[in-house]
């Protein structure tokens, strides 16, 4: 289904929506960049490009590539995570790709093979997120002048 039209919040800041993908933890494979991995995973797990015909795959990959050209790194480094131990810990790169041209509304979100579910979600401070994710999402909302 298409993305809902933004509604105005009481503080007059528009909401931001994010694609939420429920999937297994994904890491960056050797030789890949973070941005290349994000593009690939978004296509495979949020748009299910692996089930598309080659021509449609190419068109979607081109559009996703355009959207992922300009990302704003919100955070890079150690994250507080319940899986952390004294000998092993999680590190992450949180990148905000803001759709200024409203291109994402064309994409029908569909879970890929590793994703349990995927959907557009209005973000605000009441959203229940895993571990440090609320910190990253609030940073994206504030960076885009959106409701939080």
Buried (B, 14 or more C-beta within 10 A) or exposed (E): EEBEEBEEBEEEBBBBBBBBBEBEEBEBEEEEEBBBBBBBBBBBBBBBBEEBEEEEBEEBBEBBEEBBEEBEEBBEEEBEBEEBEEEEEBEBBBBBBBBEEEEBBEBEBBBBEBBEEBBBBBBBEEBEBEBBBBBBBBBBBEEBEBBB
